[in-house]
């Protein structure tokens, strides 16, 4: 009677139940278990368990069952049972009377859902903040195969609207070279009715591989598709804000088919990829606009019959930031050449606007008044207060002037004033560096309009080089400005014999490798003999 009651209970259970005796013979299977494994009850009851389920002899299930019988301890195991079941199962095996009582459930759908969620999380993490289309597109296919398909190809539209395959992956390593060759030639063989072209027009297309092959002309692409041998595929558009930016094609081999849940997840991946691509496009446009704005506010080429002047500006590499760095070079009415370097506090459009305003004010004051560097910076400070500019900035102004006697002797006076900026770097004609101890950095602009601005004067021989620069040239994470200045001095001494253009380019390359963490403005002058 108790067993009859127990039988009623296990028959009513939604999960499968199977009882094995001490000889590994199946003594009972409930109806749910029969439905899960797909084998009639009469074929199971009385059969040898290892013959009924031969894959268990050497897999994780079999090892767990033998361990449970040997130790008398219950075990839990979740694993994949191959053909003919081709499903994931979760089993609780409890030793009883020398045999086993096994409670099992088909967890394929649950596991697939979990894998899809994990895959979506990985894709989202990969795409979050990405600013490199090709790099992200190379990695994304590796994240979604084999969860959503046996292999896939990711296509994007370039700036001219032409499609190009930028990412691909195959679950079988031996077939990856075939996919690589296929992606190199397939787009040129795709007619306007092909799934990838239709997806680029915004349509989701599910198609048999044979039908796609028939659309393609005879040639290498068609042959490679035949060698890869998918039975079907689905191509989804990568949608951005109001436009399609690419397509994702998933291929299915063997008996695998696209499920509604797989299609929904694939569309989610495609939508996230499309949004990321759109972000990259918008960022690129913003960065280009920012650089063009910044450069439009800076001085172009400047020529001087008594000196060579070179300017450089390199924007920060890590973000499309409009910065406050600026340089300037111009001639005053008295004939003196004036160089300016400055940096407005902040990295945003407000800093850029303030930079443009300060640059124009300083240039106007200097060219109207013919004043020296100290008076020019005092006038700029006063104008900032009068106009309520509301910002802070560092600036350094150097004026290169000559009397007729100095011109005859081939020397030039540099008159200098520094409002909180870095000191200049002076390279003597013999390649040695001038001492910087005498240079004084006074109060920043915008702090106190009544502050006194002093000047320093030094006489320079013909062939002397003077560098004015912003802190982005010597600043780095993990280092201080003193260390950066030491690196700059070492590099400048080594490169002193180069032409002025080569000197500036090499300094940028050595110190910031062309990708500074902050904007870099640099203006250099080499005095003629």
C-alpha positions, 0 to 999 in steps of 0.5 A, a space after each residue: 500500500 505505501 508503494 502504491 501511494 508513492 507510485 501515485 505521487 511520482 506519477 503526478 510529478 512534473 519532473 521525471 523519475 527513474 528507479 534502478 536496482 543494485 544490478 543497474 536495471 531499470 525497475 520503474 519510470 514515471 510518465 513524465 520521465 517517459 515523455 522527457 526521454 521519448 522512449 516507451 515505458 515497456 522498452 525501459 522497465 527491466 532494461 539494463 540502464 547502461 544499454 538503454 543510455 549508452 552515453 552515460 558509461 563515460 559521461 558526467 552523468 555516469 560518473 556521478 551515479 557510480 560515485 553516489 552508489 559507492 559513497 552512499 551520498 546523494 549527488 546533483 549533476 547538470 550536463 548535456 546528453 548527446 544524440 538521440 536526446 541532444 538535451 541538457 538535463 538536471 538530475 538528483 540521484 539518491 542511493 536506496 537499497 543498493 540502487 538509485 532513485 533518479 529525479 530529472 528535468 529537461 533544463 535545455 530551455 532554461 539553460 539556453 535562456 541563461 546562456 542568452 542572457 549571459 551572452 547579451 551581458 557580454 555583448 553589452 559590456 563589449 559595446 559599452 563606450 566603444 569608439 572603434 567599430 572594427 575592434 568591436 565588430 571583430 569581437 562580437 561574433 565570437 561572443 554570439 557563436 555558438 549561442 545564437 548560431 553555428 557561425 556568423 558574419 557582421 557587416 557595416 556600412 562605411 562613411 560612403 554607404 558601402 557595405 564591408 564585412 568586418 567581423 566573423 566567427 565559426 564554432 568549428 576552428 577547422 572551418 574558420 579559414 573558409 569563413 574568412 575567405 568567404 567574407 572576402 568575396 561574398 559581398 561582391 557576389 550578392 545581388 540586390 535580392 540577397 538577404 544581406 542587401 535586403 537587411 541593409 534596407 531594413 528587413 529581417 530575412 530568414 532563408 535557406 542556404 540553397 536559395 541564397 546560393 541560387 541567387 549568387 553567380 557561379 564563382 568562388 563565393 558560391 563554391 565557398 558557401 557550398 563548402 561551409 554547408 549551412 542549411 539556413 540563415 537569418 540576416 538582421 539589420 543593425 539599426 541606429 537612430 533613424 537609419 540602418 548601419 549594417 547587418 548581422 547574418 547567423 548561419 545554422 548547420 546540421 539539424 539546428 533551426 532558428 527558434 523564436 527565442 533565438 530570433 528575439 535575442 539575435 534582434 536584441 544583439 543587432 539593435 545594441 550593435 546598431 546603437 553602438 555603431 551609431 554612437 561611434 558615428 556621432 562621436 566621430 562627427 563630434 570629434 571632427 567638429 571639435 577639432 575643426 572648431 579648435 583649429 579654426 581658432 588657432 593661428 595658421 602658418 606664420 612667417 618671419 624674416 628674422 626667425 623660423 616659427 613652427 606651431 603644432 596642435 594635437 587634441 586629446 586622444 581619449 575623447 572628443 573634447 573641445 579644449 582650452 589650449 591655444 597658441 599664437 604668433 604675430 608681429 607688433 607694429 614696432 616690428 617685434 615678433 610675439 609668441 603666445 601660449 595659453 590654457 583655459 581651465 576646463 575641457 568643454 565648449 565653454 573652455 573653447 569659447 573662452 579660449 577664443 575670446 581671450 586669444 582675440 583680446 590678447 591679440 587686439 591689445 598687443 597689436 594696438 598698444 605695441 605693449 610689452 608682454 607684462 602690459 599685454 597680460 595686465 591689459 588682458 586680465 583687466 579686460 577679463 574682469 571688465 567683460 566678466 569672462 568668468 574663467 581662469 587661464 594660464 598664459 605666457 607671452 614672449 616678445 623677440 625684439 632687436 635694436 639696430 646694433 643687436 641686429 648687426 651683432 646677430 643677437 635678439 632680446 626675448 622679453 617674457 611674462 608668465 601668468 601661471 604657465 610652464 616656463 619656456 625651454 631654451 636650446 642654445 645653438 650648441 645644443 645645450 639647454 639654458 637654465 630655467 631658474 630665473 623664470 617666474 610664473 605669476 598669478 593666473 589670469 582671472 584671479 586678480 585684475 590688479 596684480 602686477 605683471 613683471 617681465 624677464 629679459 634674456 639675450 639670445 644668440 642667433 640659432 637659439 631655439 625657444 619652445 613654448 608648450 602646454 602641460 599636455 606635452 609633459 603630463 602623464 598618468 602616474 607622473 608629475 610635471 617635474 618628471 615630464 619636464 625632465 623627459 622633455 629636456 632630455 629629448 630636446 637636448 638629444 634632438 637639438 640638431 634637427 630641423 625645427 619641424 623635425 624637432 617638434 614632430 619628434 618631441 610629440 612622438 616621443 613624449 605623447 606618442 601622437 596620442 596625448 592624454 590632454 590637448 597639446 599646443 606647441 609653438 617654437 621659434 628658431 632665431 636666424 644668425 
